[in-house]
């Protein structure tokens, strides 16, 4: 059944910059997590602690995929082969390749209203193909991926880079992310921010900016 099309949202000259994970995408499902854990052959704790503890290096592009999984394996006492790593990467990567139709509706409403939008994701360079060439990619004026920039949220430098590249002042920068610390980072450089919980709440908040 076709989904309703939202009324346009016009925020020019503001530019709305979106996070990807758990904003445009849905979070990995319980089944996704169970599949990764089963392939890792490790207990949930310390696996998830190690998984997140080493993520910033992967997202910043300073740690390779192989190095990342070697560090996780070290922490959980696993000696994974290169083939194991390929499978772990594949299961993990697929778990983030989803879309939230509600958020996509908001993106289309912004574009229909003439609002410039961009994407800023803390992600490894292996996600760039999906983010730049997926079906939603043409909606964005620019796509910024931390693993290519060598910068990560919530550090000020990544937001300042995005604003320079988009040619906007801080008061024209609107940032949407599911993590409060990343939104706080955008606000610290003078932008406006919204901590994403669901698409309906985001839509309502954006419409208050246009009022």
C-alpha positions as CSV (number, residue, x, y, z in Angstrom):
1,X,0.0,0.0,0.0
2,X,1.5,3.4,-1.0
3,X,2.6,5.6,1.9
4,X,1.2,9.1,2.3
5,X,3.4,11.9,0.9
6,X,4.2,14.6,3.5
7,X,3.6,18.3,2.8
8,X,6.7,20.2,1.8
9,X,9.0,21.6,4.5
10,X,10.7,24.8,3.5
11,X,13.7,25.9,5.7
12,X,15.9,27.8,3.3
13,X,18.5,29.2,3.8
14,X,19.0,26.6,6.5
15,X,20.6,23.3,5.5
16,X,19.5,20.2,7.3
17,X,22.3,17.6,7.8
18,X,21.3,14.1,8.7
19,X,23.1,11.3,10.5
20,X,22.6,7.9,8.9
21,X,22.7,5.1,11.4
22,X,19.4,4.7,13.4
23,X,18.1,7.9,11.8
24,X,17.8,7.1,8.1
25,X,18.5,3.5,8.8
26,X,16.8,1.3,11.4
27,X,18.9,-0.1,14.1
28,X,20.1,-3.7,13.7
29,X,17.5,-6.2,14.8
30,X,17.8,-8.7,17.5
31,X,18.2,-11.4,14.9
32,X,21.0,-9.3,13.3
33,X,22.8,-9.1,16.6
34,X,22.3,-12.7,17.4
35,X,23.7,-13.7,14.0
36,X,26.8,-11.7,14.5
37,X,27.3,-13.0,18.0
38,X,26.8,-16.6,16.9
39,X,29.4,-16.2,14.1
40,X,31.8,-14.5,16.6
41,X,31.4,-17.4,19.0
42,X,31.8,-15.1,21.9
43,X,29.7,-14.3,24.9
44,X,27.5,-11.1,24.6
45,X,29.7,-9.5,27.3
46,X,32.5,-8.8,26.5
47,X,31.8,-8.9,22.8
48,X,29.6,-5.8,22.6
49,X,31.9,-3.8,24.9
50,X,34.8,-4.6,22.5
51,X,32.6,-4.0,19.4
52,X,31.9,-0.4,20.5
53,X,35.2,0.3,22.2
54,X,37.2,0.1,19.0
55,X,34.6,1.6,16.7
56,X,35.9,5.2,16.6
57,X,39.2,4.1,14.9
58,X,37.2,2.3,12.3
59,X,34.9,5.2,11.8
60,X,37.8,7.7,11.6
61,X,39.6,5.6,9.0
62,X,42.7,5.1,11.2
63,X,42.0,1.4,11.7
64,X,41.3,-1.1,8.9
65,X,38.5,-3.6,8.9
66,X,41.0,-6.4,9.6
67,X,42.7,-4.4,12.4
68,X,39.3,-3.6,14.0
69,X,38.2,-7.2,14.2
70,X,41.7,-8.2,15.4
71,X,41.3,-5.8,18.3
72,X,37.8,-7.1,19.1
73,X,39.0,-10.6,18.9
74,X,41.9,-9.9,21.3
75,X,39.5,-8.4,23.8
76,X,37.2,-11.5,23.7
77,X,40.0,-14.1,23.5
78,X,39.2,-15.2,19.9
79,X,41.7,-16.1,17.3
80,X,39.7,-15.4,14.1
81,X,41.1,-16.3,10.7
82,X,41.0,-13.9,7.7
83,X,37.9,-15.8,6.5
84,X,36.2,-15.4,9.8
85,X,36.8,-11.7,9.6
86,X,35.3,-11.5,6.1
87,X,32.2,-13.2,7.4
88,X,32.0,-11.1,10.6
89,X,32.3,-7.9,8.5
90,X,29.6,-9.0,6.0
91,X,27.1,-9.9,8.8
92,X,27.8,-6.6,10.6
93,X,27.7,-4.5,7.4
94,X,24.4,-5.9,6.3
95,X,22.8,-5.2,9.6
96,X,23.2,-1.5,9.0
97,X,21.7,-1.5,5.4
98,X,18.1,-0.7,6.1
99,X,15.9,2.3,5.8
100,X,13.3,4.0,7.9
101,X,10.4,4.9,5.7
102,X,9.2,7.6,8.1
103,X,12.6,9.4,7.9
104,X,12.7,9.0,4.1
105,X,9.3,10.7,4.0
106,X,10.8,13.7,5.9
107,X,13.7,13.8,3.5
108,X,11.4,14.0,0.5
109,X,9.3,16.7,2.2
110,X,12.4,18.8,2.8
111,X,13.5,18.4,-0.8
112,X,10.0,19.2,-2.1
113,X,10.1,22.4,0.0
114,X,13.4,23.5,-1.6
115,X,15.4,22.8,1.5
116,X,19.0,21.8,1.0
117,X,19.9,18.5,2.8
118,X,23.2,16.7,3.4
119,X,24.3,13.5,5.1
120,X,27.1,13.2,7.8
121,X,27.8,9.8,9.1
122,X,30.3,8.3,11.5
123,X,31.1,5.3,9.3
124,X,34.0,3.4,7.8
125,X,34.9,4.0,4.1
126,X,33.3,0.7,3.3
127,X,29.9,2.3,3.7
128,X,30.5,5.0,1.1
129,X,29.1,3.1,-1.9
130,X,25.7,2.6,-0.1
131,X,25.6,6.1,1.2
132,X,26.6,7.8,-2.1
133,X,24.9,5.5,-4.6
134,X,21.9,4.0,-2.7
135,X,18.4,5.0,-3.9
136,X,18.2,7.8,-1.3
137,X,21.6,9.3,-2.2
138,X,20.3,11.7,-4.9
139,X,18.3,13.5,-2.3
140,X,21.5,14.8,-0.7
141,X,23.5,17.7,-1.9
142,X,26.6,16.2,-0.3
143,X,27.5,13.0,1.6
144,X,30.2,13.3,4.3
145,X,31.7,10.0,5.7
146,X,34.0,10.2,8.7
147,X,36.1,7.3,7.5
148,X,37.1,9.4,4.5
149,X,37.6,12.6,6.3
150,X,39.7,11.3,9.2
151,X,37.3,13.2,11.5
152,X,34.5,12.0,13.7
153,X,31.5,13.4,15.5
154,X,31.2,14.9,18.1
155,X,34.5,16.8,17.5
156,X,34.0,20.4,16.3
157,X,36.3,19.9,13.3
158,X,33.9,17.6,11.5
159,X,31.0,20.1,11.8
160,X,33.2,23.0,10.8
161,X,34.4,21.0,7.7
162,X,30.8,20.3,6.7
163,X,29.7,24.0,7.1
164,X,32.7,25.1,5.0
165,X,32.0,22.6,2.3
166,X,28.3,23.6,2.2
167,X,29.1,27.3,2.3
168,X,26.9,28.0,5.3
169,X,27.1,30.0,8.5
170,X,26.5,28.2,11.9
171,X,23.0,29.7,12.2
172,X,22.1,28.0,8.9
173,X,23.3,24.6,10.1
174,X,20.6,22.2,11.4
175,X,21.8,18.7,12.5
176,X,19.8,15.6,13.2
177,X,21.4,12.6,15.0
178,X,20.2,9.9,17.3
179,X,23.1,10.5,19.8
180,X,22.7,13.5,22.1
181,X,26.5,14.0,22.3
182,X,26.7,14.4,18.5
183,X,23.8,16.9,18.5
184,X,25.6,18.8,21.4
185,X,28.7,18.9,19.3
186,X,26.8,20.6,16.5
187,X,25.2,23.0,18.9
188,X,28.6,23.9,20.4
189,X,29.7,25.3,17.0
190,X,26.6,27.4,16.7
191,X,24.2,25.1,14.8
192,X,20.7,23.9,15.8
193,X,20.2,20.3,16.6
194,X,17.6,17.6,17.2
195,X,18.1,14.3,19.0
196,X,16.2,11.8,16.8
197,X,13.7,9.5,18.4
198,X,11.2,8.9,15.6
199,X,10.2,10.4,12.3
200,X,7.0,12.0,13.5
201,X,8.7,13.9,16.2
202,X,11.4,15.0,13.8
203,X,8.9,16.3,11.3
204,X,7.0,18.3,14.0
205,X,10.3,19.8,15.2
206,X,11.4,20.8,11.7
207,X,8.0,22.4,11.0
208,X,8.5,24.6,14.1
209,X,11.6,26.0,12.5
210,X,9.7,27.0,9.4
211,X,6.9,28.7,11.3
